[in-house]
C-alpha cells in the first residue's frame, strides 16, 4: 500500500521517522512518500519537501510569507494526486495539514492524524473541521482523549512517542563526548532556544544574559538541525558559551539544568530528568493575538500533563534577566531538584509507556486492510 505523510518541523520529522519504521514492519510492500526531514528520509520514505523550507513561525511571520505558503499547499495537493496514496497521514503542523485535509477528504482519500493539533489549547471550533476531514485521530497526551469526547469525536490514545525516541537513544561515553565537542569539566547548563531564526534570536539573547552570573557552569547551546553554525556564532560572546548541533538528546543526558523554549523540548527535557525553566517570548503582535485565543493555565507540556505548575514558566515580559537568574538558581539547589525529579517520574507514568509508534502503525495498517 501507499502512504503519504506530512510533517512540518523537527519534532514531526523525529516522530514521523519512527512511525515509518513501524509501518514498514507491518506492511512489507509499503511505499512511503513524505514531507518531512532527514530522519524520515533515512527511515525509508521518499522525501518531497524538507521542513526547513517551510519554517514560518507566529501570526505576523505567516502573513508575511503567505504567498510562499499558498504555493506549498498547491504543490502538495498536486503531488498527492500524482501519488494517489491509500493513506494520507498528518503529523501535528495543523496550519498546513488541516488545509490539506479539507481538500483531501472530499476527494475520497483516507485521512489519519498522528499527534493532534492543539485545538485543546485554542480555537476549539477547529474540532468540527477535524471531525469532518479526519477519519482517525491518534493522540499522544492523556488529557486530549477526554477533550475530544466532549465533542462526540472518538480518538485513540497511543501514548507519547518521545518515550520511545528517548529509550532508543544509545548511551554515550561522557568524557569522550565532552572532548569531541570542546566541553570542559564544568557542569552543563543546556540552552534549547528553539528551531526557527526569529525564535532563536529572541530566546538566546535572554538566556545568555545571565552567563556571567554562573561562572562555575558552562552554557551549551543546542543548535537546531535546521540552522547553520554561522547563524549562532554572533551569540557566542565568551569562552563560557559552547555550541553543539544536532545532538540535543546527547547533551540532555549529561546536563545539570536547562533553559528551554516552550514546545516539545520542555517534555523531552523532563523525560531526560533534567531540571528546567520554561521560557517564551514572541513578537508583540503574535503575543497579543495568542493571549486572546489561548485558554490554558500553562504553556508547557510538562505542566499541562501534570495539571499543576511543576516547572516555572517565564513568558513574554517575565522572561527577563532578573527572573531567569532567580529561577536557574532555584533549580540548581539540591532539595528543590530532588522534588522536581520526583514529579518527573510521575509525569513519565502519565504518558503511557513505550510503543506509541508501533500502536499507531498497527492501527493504520489494520484500518487499510478492512
C-alpha positions as CSV (number, residue, x, y, z in Angstrom):
1,X,0.0,0.0,0.0
2,X,1.0,3.6,-0.5
3,X,1.4,6.1,2.4
4,X,1.8,9.9,2.1
5,X,3.0,11.5,5.4
6,X,3.2,15.3,6.1
7,X,5.2,16.7,9.0
8,X,6.3,20.3,9.3
9,X,9.1,20.6,11.9
10,X,12.0,18.8,13.6
11,X,9.8,17.0,16.2
12,X,7.4,15.8,13.4
13,X,10.4,14.5,11.5
14,X,11.5,12.5,14.5
15,X,8.1,11.0,15.2
16,X,7.4,10.5,11.6
17,X,10.6,8.6,11.1
18,X,9.7,6.2,13.9
19,X,6.2,5.8,12.5
20,X,7.7,5.0,9.1
21,X,9.9,2.3,10.6
22,X,6.9,0.6,12.2
23,X,4.7,0.9,9.1
24,X,7.4,-0.9,7.1
25,X,7.4,-3.7,9.7
26,X,3.6,-4.0,9.4
27,X,3.4,-3.7,5.6
28,X,6.3,-5.3,3.7
29,X,5.0,-3.7,0.5
30,X,4.6,-0.2,1.8
31,X,5.7,2.6,-0.4
32,X,6.0,5.9,1.5
33,X,6.3,9.5,0.3
34,X,6.7,12.4,2.7
35,X,7.0,16.0,3.5
36,X,9.4,16.0,6.5
37,X,13.1,15.9,7.0
38,X,16.3,13.9,7.0
39,X,15.1,11.4,9.6
40,X,12.0,10.4,7.7
41,X,14.1,10.1,4.5
42,X,16.6,7.9,6.3
43,X,13.8,5.7,7.7
44,X,12.7,4.7,4.2
45,X,10.4,7.4,2.8
46,X,10.8,9.4,-0.4
47,X,11.3,13.0,0.6
48,X,9.3,15.6,-1.4
49,X,9.9,18.7,0.6
50,X,12.1,19.4,3.7
51,X,10.5,21.2,6.7
52,X,13.4,23.7,6.6
53,X,11.7,25.2,3.5
54,X,8.5,25.9,5.5
55,X,9.8,27.1,8.9
56,X,7.4,30.1,9.4
57,X,6.5,31.0,13.0
58,X,4.0,33.3,14.5
59,X,1.0,35.1,13.1
60,X,3.0,38.1,11.7
61,X,5.6,35.8,10.0
62,X,2.9,33.6,8.4
63,X,1.1,36.7,7.0
64,X,4.4,38.0,5.6
65,X,5.1,34.6,3.9
66,X,1.5,33.8,2.8
67,X,2.3,33.6,-0.9
68,X,5.0,31.1,-0.3
69,X,2.7,29.0,1.9
70,X,0.0,29.0,-0.7
71,X,2.5,27.8,-3.3
72,X,3.5,24.9,-1.0
73,X,-0.2,24.0,-0.5
74,X,-0.8,23.9,-4.2
75,X,2.3,21.8,-4.9
76,X,1.4,19.4,-2.1
77,X,-2.1,18.8,-3.5
78,X,-0.7,18.1,-7.0
79,X,1.9,15.7,-5.6
80,X,-0.7,13.8,-3.5
81,X,-2.9,13.4,-6.6
82,X,0.0,12.2,-8.7
83,X,1.0,9.6,-6.0
84,X,-2.6,8.6,-5.2
85,X,-1.9,7.2,-1.7
86,X,-4.0,4.6,0.2
87,X,-3.4,6.6,3.4
88,X,-2.8,10.3,3.9
89,X,-1.1,10.7,7.3
90,X,-0.8,14.1,9.0
91,X,1.6,14.8,11.9
92,X,1.0,17.9,14.0
93,X,1.6,21.1,12.0
94,X,-2.1,22.0,11.9
95,X,-1.9,25.2,9.9
96,X,-0.7,23.4,6.9
97,X,-2.2,19.9,7.5
98,X,-5.8,20.9,8.1
99,X,-5.9,22.8,4.9
100,X,-4.7,19.8,3.0
101,X,-7.2,17.6,4.9
102,X,-10.1,19.9,3.9
103,X,-9.1,19.4,0.3
104,X,-8.3,15.7,0.5
105,X,-11.4,14.3,2.3
106,X,-14.0,15.2,-0.3
107,X,-11.7,13.5,-2.9
108,X,-12.0,10.2,-1.1
109,X,-8.6,9.9,0.5
110,X,-8.4,8.0,3.8
111,X,-7.1,10.5,6.3
112,X,-5.2,9.8,9.6
113,X,-3.8,12.3,12.1
114,X,-0.9,11.4,14.4
115,X,-0.3,13.9,17.2
116,X,-3.4,16.1,17.4
117,X,-3.4,19.8,16.5
118,X,-3.5,21.8,19.7
119,X,-7.3,22.5,19.5
120,X,-7.4,21.8,23.2
121,X,-5.2,25.0,23.7
122,X,-7.0,27.4,21.4
123,X,-9.7,27.7,18.8
124,X,-11.7,24.6,19.7
125,X,-14.0,25.4,16.8
126,X,-11.5,23.6,14.7
127,X,-12.7,20.3,16.2
128,X,-15.6,20.4,13.7
129,X,-13.1,20.7,10.8
130,X,-11.2,17.7,12.2
131,X,-14.4,15.7,12.6
132,X,-15.4,16.4,9.0
133,X,-12.0,15.8,7.5
134,X,-10.0,13.2,9.6
135,X,-11.1,9.6,9.6
136,X,-8.9,8.5,12.5
137,X,-7.0,10.6,15.1
138,X,-4.2,9.2,17.3
139,X,-3.4,11.4,20.3
140,X,-0.3,11.3,22.5
141,X,-1.3,13.3,25.6
142,X,-3.7,11.7,28.1
143,X,-5.9,14.7,28.6
144,X,-6.6,15.1,24.9
145,X,-8.9,12.0,24.6
146,X,-11.4,13.2,27.1
147,X,-11.3,16.7,25.5
148,X,-12.4,15.2,22.1
149,X,-15.1,13.1,23.8
150,X,-16.8,16.3,24.9
151,X,-17.3,17.0,21.2
152,X,-18.5,13.4,20.4
153,X,-15.3,12.5,18.5
154,X,-13.7,9.2,19.3
155,X,-9.9,9.1,19.1
156,X,-7.2,6.6,20.1
157,X,-4.7,7.4,22.8
158,X,-1.5,5.7,21.9
159,X,1.0,7.1,24.5
160,X,3.7,9.6,23.8
161,X,6.3,8.8,21.1
162,X,9.0,10.7,23.0
163,X,9.3,7.9,25.4
164,X,10.2,5.5,22.6
165,X,12.5,8.1,21.0
166,X,14.4,8.6,24.2
167,X,14.6,5.0,25.2
168,X,16.0,4.2,21.7
169,X,18.9,6.6,22.2
170,X,22.3,4.9,22.7
171,X,24.3,5.5,25.8
172,X,27.2,7.9,25.4
173,X,30.7,8.0,27.0
174,X,30.6,11.3,28.7
175,X,34.4,12.1,28.8
176,X,34.6,11.3,25.0
177,X,31.5,13.4,24.3
178,X,32.9,16.4,26.2
179,X,36.3,16.1,24.4
180,X,34.8,15.7,20.9
181,X,32.5,18.8,21.5
182,X,35.1,21.1,23.2
183,X,33.3,20.9,26.6
184,X,35.4,21.2,29.8
185,X,34.8,19.6,33.2
186,X,32.3,22.1,34.5
187,X,28.6,21.1,34.9
188,X,26.5,22.0,32.0
189,X,23.5,24.3,31.6
190,X,21.8,23.3,28.3
191,X,20.2,26.1,26.3
192,X,17.4,25.0,24.0
193,X,16.3,28.2,22.2
194,X,14.0,26.6,19.6
195,X,14.5,25.9,15.9
196,X,13.4,29.0,13.9
197,X,15.6,32.0,13.4
198,X,13.3,34.7,14.8
199,X,12.6,32.4,17.8
200,X,16.2,31.6,18.5
201,X,17.2,35.3,18.3
202,X,14.7,36.3,20.9
203,X,15.3,33.4,23.3
204,X,19.1,33.2,23.2
205,X,19.5,36.9,23.9
206,X,17.7,36.5,27.2
207,X,19.1,33.1,28.1
208,X,22.7,34.2,27.7
209,X,22.2,37.4,29.7
210,X,22.9,35.5,32.9
211,X,26.0,33.6,31.8
212,X,28.5,35.7,33.8
213,X,26.5,35.1,37.0
214,X,27.2,31.4,36.9
215,X,31.0,31.1,36.4
216,X,31.1,27.6,37.8
217,X,28.9,26.2,35.0
218,X,29.4,26.1,31.2
219,X,26.4,27.1,29.0
220,X,25.9,24.9,25.9
221,X,23.6,26.0,23.1
222,X,21.8,23.1,21.4
223,X,21.9,24.0,17.8
224,X,18.8,23.1,15.7
225,X,19.4,20.9,12.6
226,X,17.6,23.5,10.6
227,X,20.2,26.2,11.2
228,X,23.8,26.6,10.4
229,X,26.6,27.4,12.9
230,X,27.1,30.8,11.2
231,X,23.7,31.9,12.5
232,X,24.6,31.1,16.1
233,X,28.2,32.5,16.0
234,X,27.2,36.1,16.9
235,X,25.7,34.8,20.2
236,X,28.8,33.1,21.4
237,X,30.4,36.1,23.1
238,X,32.7,34.5,25.7
239,X,34.5,31.3,26.4
240,X,31.8,30.0,28.9
241,X,29.4,29.6,26.0
242,X,29.7,26.5,23.9
243,X,27.8,25.1,21.0
244,X,26.9,21.7,19.6
245,X,24.5,20.9,16.8
246,X,22.0,18.1,16.2
247,X,23.0,16.4,19.4
248,X,20.3,17.7,21.8
249,X,19.5,14.3,23.3
250,X,23.2,13.5,24.0
251,X,23.5,17.0,25.6
252,X,20.5,16.4,27.8
253,X,21.9,13.1,29.0
254,X,24.8,14.9,30.7
255,X,23.2,18.3,31.5
256,X,22.7,19.6,35.1
257,X,20.0,22.0,34.2
258,X,18.4,23.6,31.2
259,X,16.7,26.8,29.9
260,X,14.1,25.6,27.4
261,X,11.9,27.4,24.9
262,X,8.3,26.3,25.2
263,X,7.3,23.4,22.9
264,X,8.0,19.7,22.6
265,X,11.5,20.3,24.1
266,X,10.1,21.0,27.5
267,X,8.7,17.5,27.6
268,X,11.9,16.0,26.2
269,X,14.0,17.7,28.9
270,X,11.7,16.5,31.7
271,X,11.9,12.9,30.4
272,X,15.7,13.1,30.4
273,X,15.2,14.1,34.1
274,X,16.9,17.5,33.7
275,X,15.6,20.4,35.9
276,X,14.4,23.1,33.6
277,X,13.0,26.6,33.3
278,X,10.5,27.1,30.5
279,X,10.9,30.3,28.5
280,X,8.9,32.0,25.8
281,X,8.9,35.4,24.2
282,X,7.2,36.2,20.8
283,X,6.8,39.3,18.8
284,X,4.5,41.9,20.4
285,X,1.7,41.3,17.8
286,X,1.9,37.5,17.9
287,X,1.8,37.5,21.7
288,X,-1.2,39.9,21.8
289,X,-3.1,37.6,19.5
290,X,-2.1,34.4,21.2
291,X,-3.0,35.5,24.7
292,X,-6.5,36.3,23.5
293,X,-7.2,32.9,21.9
294,X,-5.2,30.5,24.2
295,X,-7.3,29.5,27.1
296,X,-4.9,27.2,29.0
297,X,-3.4,27.8,32.5
298,X,0.0,26.7,31.3
299,X,2.1,26.7,28.1
300,X,4.5,23.9,28.8
301,X,3.5,20.3,28.1
302,X,5.0,19.2,31.5
303,X,2.6,21.4,33.4
304,X,-0.4,20.6,31.2
305,X,0.0,16.8,31.6
306,X,0.6,17.2,35.3
307,X,-2.2,19.8,35.7
308,X,0.0,21.8,38.1
309,X,3.0,24.1,37.9
310,X,5.8,21.6,38.1
311,X,8.3,23.8,36.1
312,X,8.4,27.5,36.1
313,X,7.2,29.3,33.0
314,X,8.8,32.7,32.1
315,X,6.5,34.2,29.4
316,X,7.0,37.4,27.5
317,X,7.8,40.3,29.9
318,X,8.5,37.8,32.7
319,X,11.3,36.4,30.6
320,X,14.0,38.9,31.8
321,X,17.4,38.8,33.4
322,X,16.2,39.0,37.0
323,X,13.7,36.2,36.7
324,X,16.0,33.9,34.6
325,X,18.8,34.3,37.2
326,X,16.4,33.6,40.1
327,X,14.8,30.5,38.6
328,X,18.0,29.0,37.3
329,X,19.5,29.4,40.8
330,X,16.4,27.6,42.2
331,X,16.7,24.5,40.0
332,X,20.4,24.2,40.9
333,X,19.5,23.9,44.6
334,X,19.7,20.2,45.7
335,X,16.5,19.9,47.7
336,X,14.4,21.6,45.0
337,X,16.0,19.4,42.3
338,X,15.0,16.3,44.3
339,X,11.4,17.3,44.5
340,X,11.3,18.2,40.8
341,X,12.8,14.9,39.7
342,X,10.1,13.0,41.7
343,X,7.5,14.9,39.8
344,X,9.2,14.0,36.5
345,X,8.8,10.3,37.4
346,X,5.1,10.8,37.8
347,X,4.9,12.6,34.5
348,X,6.6,9.7,32.7
349,X,4.0,7.3,34.2
350,X,1.2,9.5,33.0
351,X,2.4,9.5,29.4
352,X,1.6,5.8,29.0
353,X,4.8,3.9,28.5
354,X,6.5,2.7,25.3
355,X,5.1,1.7,21.9
356,X,3.3,4.8,20.6
357,X,4.7,4.5,17.1
358,X,4.1,0.7,16.9
359,X,0.5,1.1,18.1
360,X,-0.2,3.8,15.6
361,X,1.3,1.9,12.7
362,X,-0.7,-1.2,13.6
363,X,-4.0,0.8,13.8
364,X,-3.4,2.5,10.4
365,X,-2.4,-0.7,8.6
366,X,-5.3,-2.7,10.1
367,X,-7.7,0.0,9.0
368,X,-6.4,-0.1,5.5
369,X,-6.9,-3.8,5.4
370,X,-10.6,-3.7,6.2
